[in-house]
């Protein structure tokens, strides 16, 4: 379901420095996994596909809004792709736009169409203090410290996000357990320059071999 107009992704209002930093992590994580073909659900401004393509990634985009000009117009709950159709499926700051049970179903669809990996990022409401140090002969070092005495707040649907990590009812442990039933969580991290974005890298079990 369309939630925002295309103008939402205008450069001046959408692509601030923190979001640029998050896009860097998106591309970096996907490139590390060396996929031949990538499915991106919810392309938004289209920056990921454009930048990833410059580094040789073949990205197919899917979105329900034809105004965003995705490669495929479709619903994340019923992806119009065969099982194991792509090496990697990704969705950055997308699943929270669906009710939680639908988000889990959409993630299951991503696992179904991906042969090797699923990479996602989600909003995490737990505040972190970010510090950056420069160590001589080593370089920059990032340290993210959780703010003390954090109490999860109740999240109210704001027209876009139905839920966020670390709000009441949606602790990180619940999300990891629910998604972990469908794919193996290999790694996760908060983007140092945009700690609101929590990244998760999952490994998908290879398809069962067919007996001779």
C-alpha positions in Angstrom: 0.0 0.0 0.0 1.3 3.4 -0.9 2.1 5.5 2.2 4.0 8.6 0.8 4.0 10.6 -2.3 7.0 10.5 -4.6 8.0 14.0 -3.4 8.8 12.4 0.0 12.1 11.3 -1.6 13.2 14.8 -2.8 16.9 15.3 -2.1 16.7 18.2 0.2 14.2 16.6 2.6 15.2 13.0 2.4 18.9 12.5 1.7 20.6 14.0 4.7 24.2 13.1 5.7 23.1 10.4 8.1 21.0 8.7 5.4 23.9 8.9 2.9 26.0 7.1 5.5 23.3 4.4 5.8 23.3 3.9 2.0 27.1 3.4 2.2 26.5 0.5 4.6 23.8 -0.9 2.4 26.1 -1.1 -0.6 29.1 -2.3 1.5 27.2 -5.1 3.1 25.8 -6.3 -0.2 29.1 -6.1 -2.1 30.8 -8.2 0.6 28.4 -11.0 -0.2 29.2 -11.0 -3.9 25.7 -11.7 -5.3 25.2 -12.1 -9.0 21.7 -10.7 -8.8 19.9 -8.6 -6.1 16.3 -8.0 -5.4 15.6 -4.7 -3.6 12.2 -4.3 -2.1 11.1 -0.7 -1.6 13.7 1.3 -3.7 12.6 4.7 -2.4 14.7 7.3 -4.0 16.5 4.8 -6.2 19.9 5.7 -4.8 20.9 2.1 -3.8 20.3 0.7 -7.2 22.0 3.6 -9.0 25.1 3.4 -6.7 25.2 -0.3 -6.6 25.0 -0.6 -10.3 28.1 1.6 -10.6 30.0 -1.1 -8.8 28.7 -3.9 -11.0 25.7 -5.1 -9.0 22.6 -6.3 -11.0 19.7 -4.9 -8.9 16.0 -5.6 -9.6 13.7 -3.3 -7.7 10.1 -4.0 -6.5 7.5 -1.6 -5.2 3.7 -1.3 -5.2 3.9 2.3 -6.4 4.5 2.6 -10.1 5.4 6.3 -9.8 8.7 5.2 -8.3 9.4 3.3 -11.5 10.5 0.0 -10.0 11.4 -2.9 -12.3 8.6 -4.9 -10.8 5.3 -3.5 -9.5 4.1 -5.8 -6.8 3.4 -6.6 -3.2 6.1 -7.7 -0.7 3.7 -10.2 0.7 3.5 -12.1 -2.6 6.7 -11.5 -4.5 6.2 -12.3 -8.2 9.4 -14.4 -8.3 10.1 -18.1 -8.2 11.8 -19.8 -5.3 15.6 -19.1 -5.1 15.3 -16.6 -8.0 18.0 -14.2 -6.9 21.2 -14.6 -4.9 20.3 -11.9 -2.3 17.1 -10.0 -1.3 17.3 -6.8 0.6 14.9 -4.2 2.1 16.3 -1.1 3.8 13.9 0.7 6.2 10.9 -0.9 4.6 9.5 -3.7 6.7 8.4 -1.3 9.5 6.0 0.2 7.0 4.0 -3.0 7.4 2.1 -4.3 10.4 4.4 -6.6 12.3 2.8 -9.9 11.3 2.8 -8.7 7.6 6.5 -7.7 8.0 7.3 -11.3 9.1 5.4 -12.6 6.1 7.3 -10.3 3.8 10.6 -11.4 5.3 9.5 -15.0 4.7 8.9 -14.1 1.0 12.4 -12.6 0.8 13.9 -15.8 2.2 11.9 -17.9 -0.3 13.2 -16.0 -3.3 16.8 -15.7 -2.1 19.3 -18.4 -2.7 22.0 -17.2 -0.3 21.4 -14.1 1.8 18.8 -11.6 3.0 20.0 -8.1 4.2 17.6 -5.7 5.9 17.8 -2.6 8.0 15.1 -1.4 10.5 14.6 1.6 12.7 15.8 1.0 16.3 14.3 3.5 18.8 16.9 2.8 21.5 19.2 5.9 21.6 22.9 5.4 21.3 25.7 8.0 21.9 28.2 7.9 19.0 31.8 8.8 19.6 34.5 8.8 16.9 38.2 8.8 17.8 41.3 8.9 15.6 44.0 6.6 16.7 47.5 7.4 15.3 48.7 4.7 12.8 45.3 3.0 13.2 42.8 5.5 11.9 39.2 6.4 13.0 37.5 4.3 15.7 33.7 4.4 16.3 32.2 3.8 19.7 28.4 3.6 20.2 27.3 3.6 23.9 23.6 2.9 24.8 22.0 5.8 26.8 21.5 4.6 30.4 18.1 4.1 32.0 16.3 3.7 28.6 12.6 2.8 29.0 10.9 1.5 25.8 8.3 4.0 24.7 5.0 3.0 23.1 5.0 3.4 19.4 2.0 4.9 17.7 1.4 4.5 13.9 2.5 7.8 12.4 1.3 7.2 8.8 4.5 5.3 7.9 5.9 3.2 10.7 3.7 0.6 12.3 6.4 -0.5 14.8 10.1 0.0 15.6 12.7 -2.1 17.4 13.1 -1.3 21.1 9.6 0.1 21.5 7.0 -1.5 23.8 6.2 -5.0 22.5 9.0 -5.1 20.0 12.3 -5.8 21.8 15.3 -6.7 19.7 15.2 -10.2 21.2 11.7 -10.8 19.8 12.6 -9.7 16.3 15.8 -11.8 16.3 13.8 -14.9 17.4 11.0 -14.4 14.9 13.2 -13.8 11.9 15.7 -16.4 13.1 13.1 -19.1 12.6 13.2 -18.4 8.8 16.9 -17.7 8.2 20.2 -17.8 10.2 21.2 -14.4 11.6 24.9 -14.1 10.7 25.5 -10.6 11.9 23.9 -7.4 12.9 25.0 -3.8 13.8 23.9 -0.2 14.2 25.2 2.1 11.6 27.6 4.4 13.5 26.8 7.5 11.6 23.0 6.8 11.7 22.4 4.6 14.8 18.7 4.7 14.2 19.3 2.2 11.4 19.9 -1.4 12.6 21.3 -3.7 10.0 20.8 -7.5 9.9 22.5 -10.0 7.6 20.9 -13.4 7.3 22.1 -16.6 5.6 19.5 -18.6 3.8 19.6 -22.4 3.9 20.4 -23.8 0.4 17.5 -25.5 -1.3 17.2 -29.2 -0.6 18.9 -31.3 -3.3 16.6 -33.5 -5.4 17.3 -37.2 -5.2 18.4 -39.0 -8.3 
